[in-house]
Amino acid sequence: MMKQIPAGVWPTMITPFTESNEIDYDALERLIDWYIGHGVDGLFAVCQSSEMFFLSKEERVKLAAFVKEKAAGRVPVIASGHISDKYEDQVEELKALADTGIDALVLITNRLSSEGEPDATWKRNLEKLLKELPEETPLGFYECPFPYKKIISPEALKWCAETGRFLFLKDTSCDAENIRLKLEAVQGTGLNIYNANTATLLETLKLGVTGYSGVMANFHPELYVWLMQNWQQKPEEADHLSNFVSIASFIEKQLYPVNAKYYLMLEGVLSNYHCRSKNHLDFTATNRLEIEQLHRLSKTVAKTYGI
């Protein structure tokens, strides 16, 4: 029986860069400590928030290994970095990531078929890939929106869950009914679903999702931790907090992940908001003001909830 992935809050980690555009490992270590200090249950490294499509294979592997090393004994670490188009390159990158000792290796759903291809093609490609991956390594899925969003059907997810190899799904459907059908499909298996969408989070917690794994855990993870831990015992307070974090999550539509890095500068964790995926110079004075306002408001809300 494979070790289970804990329930709770799993931030999709951002990657700090130096002024010269290299990965800033000193800042990354501070960031790992910040996440854990805010009560998260695990870390999702080398994902789209990490700008994985703008990292070399060597950088992706080193990043996963570093996060696993620094978080060891505190929280588990899962990682993806599954970005290649060619099958042979996917096998190479995934094996290298698995060798870092991460707690689960996360496959990107849109890497297994082209947009518009049927589930049968997706399943056939997955079966081929599974034969190449170490059986002792737990696996997960991420419905990454780039380069296109491949939402797993409940039927395909049921098949995956019944292989016994998959423990984690980061769902990005933003659709409570879709999640309900997936939950029914995997009931009684070891596969758990983590919602990436804040608006549907509380509703899907009531349906049975295991946790939250979304970009807003780069801003105020402590609020999501409180929600995960208290939604059943304190339903009225949880409903009010859900309303706040849902509206606050509109900030995602700003220049992400530049805005998350600026928030983390306000937290004293990062020293700049440089990115490879976005031009930080496009982050305006008004954008900064909006993040400063969110930062102050998040602190006020956290205090109200005794955090």
N, C-alpha and C positions, 0 to 999 in steps of 0.2 A: 504494500500500500504506500503510495507516494505521500510525502509530507504535504499537508494542506497549506494553502496561502491564507494568512489571517484576514479576518473581516476588518472593515474600517476604512480609513482614509489613506489613499495612495497618491501622492502628488506626481504629476507628470513633470519630471525635473527639467529645469532650464540649465543651460550651459554658460557659465561666465567666461568671458574672453578678456584678454589683456588689451592694452591700447594698440599693440602690434598684431592683434587678431589671432593670438594663440590661446588655447584653453588655459584658463587661469586656475591652476589646481589649488593654490592657497585659498582663493575665494570659494572654490568648490567645496573644500573641506569645511569652511565656515557655513556654507549653505546647508550641507548635510547636517551639521550640528543644529542649525536653525530649524530645519524641518523636524528633526527628532525632538528638539526642545519644545516644539509646539504640539507634540503629542501624536504625530502621525504613526500609522501602523506598519507602513512599508514604503519603499521608494521604487518608482518606475523610472529607471534611467534609460538613456539612449532611445528616446521617442521623438515624436515630431516637435514637442516643446523644447527638446534638447537640441533642435536643429540638426537632426541626424542626417538629413539629406544634404547637408553642407559640411559634413565631417568625412574624412577619409576612413577607410576600413581600419587602419591602424589607430586612428583617434577614437573610433567607436569602441574598439576592443579595450583600449587603455582606459577609456572613460568608465566602461562597465566594471573593469577590474578595480579601478580606484574607488568607485562608490561602494562596491562590495567589501573591499578591505576596510574602509573607514567606518562603514555602518555595522561591521561584523560584531555580533553579540548584542546588538541593540535592536535593529529591525532587519527584516529580510529585504532583499533587493531582487527585482526582476528587471530585465532589459530586452530591448528589441535590436535596433540597428539593422533590421531586415529590409534593405532598400534596393538591392540589385534587381535588374530586369532578367538577366540570364540565369538559368537554373543552376549552372555550374558555379557561378559566382555566389548565388544564394547559399548553396551548400557550404562553400568555403567560409563565408562570413558567419553563418549560423553556428558552424562547428567551432570557430574561433571564439565566438561569444560564449558558447556553452562551456568551453574550457576555462573561462574566468572564474567558474564556481558560483555564478549567480543562482538564485533560488528557483527561478523559472525563466525559460527562454520564450520570448513573445514573438509570434509570427504575425506579419502584417497581412490582413485578409486580401488586400488588393494586389498583392504580389503573386497570388496563386492562379489568377486568370485575368484576361483582359476585360475591359468594360463591355458589358453586354453578353459575355459568354455564359452558358448555362451552368447550373450547380454541378452537373455531371462532369464538366471539364474541370471545375474548381476542385472537386473531390478527387478526381483522377490525379491531378497535379499534386495535391496534398498527400495522397497515398504514396506517391513516388518519393516525395521529400521526406516523409516520416521514416522511410527505410534507411535514410542516410544519417538521421539524427540519433545521438546516443539515447538508448531506451531509458536510462536512469535519470535523464534530465526532464523535469516537469516542464510542460509546455503551456502557453497561453495564446490568446488572440487579441489583436487590437484592430478595430475597425477604423483605421487611419483615414482621415478625409483626403489626403494627398497621395497620389495624383488624382485619384477618384475614390469615392466612398463605396466600399463593398460591405453592405450589411449582410451578415450571415442569416440565412433563413432558419427558422426553428428546426426544420427537418435536417438540414445540414449540421446544425449545432448538436442535435441529438446524436447523430452518427459520430461526430467528433468526441462527444462526452463518453460514449460507450466504448471507445478505444481504451479508456482508462489513462490516457496520456495527458489530457488537458485539464488544467485546474482553474484557469483564469480567462475571463472575457472582459475587456474594456469595451463596453457598448456605447456607440455614438449615434444610435438611431434617433435619440431625442423623442422617443415615442413610447409612452407607457404601455400601450396595447401590444406593441411589438415585443417589449421586454416581458410582459406577462406571458406571451406565447413561448418565448424562449425559456422562461423559468419553468413552465410546464414541461417543456421538452427535455430539460436536464434534471428534472426532479429525481432524487435518489442516486444521482451520480456524484462524482467528486468535483464537477465543474461549477464554479461560482461566478456570478455576474456582478460587475462593478460598473455603476452608471457614471458616465462622463458629464451628464447634463444636470445642471442645478435645478431648473424649473420642475423637472419631473422626479427629482431625487426623493423627496419625502413620500410622494405617492408610490414610488416603486420600492421604497423601503418597506412599506406596508404590504406590498405584494411579495416581498422576499429577496430583494437584491442584497448582496453581501456588503457592499460598500460604495465609496465614491472614489473615482480616479479621474480628476479633471484639472483643467488649467487654473481654476480659482484657488486651488490649494497652494499656488505660488504667491497668493496675496494674503489670505487670512485662513490658513489651515485650521487654526484653533476653533473657528466657528463651525467648521464641518465636523471636527472631532466632537464638539459638544453635541451637535445634532445627532451624530451617529450613536453617541452614548446615552442620550436622554430622550429620544423621540417617543419611546414607548411609555416611560414613566411620567414625562411632563409634556403631554400632547399639545396643550395650548401654547406654552412657551416655544415649543418646537415649530408650531405653525407660524408664529410671529417671526422666528428666526429664519425659517424657510422663505418667507416673503422677502426679508431683507437680502439674503444671499442670492435669491433669484434675480432681483432687480440689480443688485451689485454686479452680477455676472454679465450684464450688458457691456461692461468695460472690456470684455473679450473682443468686442468689435473694433476697439481702438487698435493701436499699432502693437500687436502682440508678437513676440515676447518682449519687445522693447519696454512696454509699460510695466510688465512684471519685474523686469530688472530695475526699473526706476523705483518701484515700490520697495524692492529689496535694498536699494540704496538708502531709502528713508528708514529702513530697519537697521541700517548699519552693517549689512552683510556684504554688499557689493560696493565697488568703487566707481563703476561706470555702467552704462547700459548699451554697450556695443553688442551688435549681433552680426551674424553672417547672412541670415535669411531676410532681414529687413535693414534698411538704412536708418541708423539712429538719428541722423540729422533731420529726418522727416518728423521726428517727435517734437511737437510744437510746445510753446510756452503754455498754451491752453491745455494741451494734453497733460503736461506736468501738473498743472493746477488741479485738473480732474483727479489725478492719482493722489495728490496730496490731500484732497478732500475725502477721497475714499479711505485713505490711510487713517485720517483723524476719526472719521465716522466708524470705521471698523474697531478702533480702540474703544470708542464710546460704547458700541454694542457689546463688545467683549466684556467690558466692565459691568454692564447691566446684567450680563449672564454669569457674573462671578468668575470670569476666566482670567 
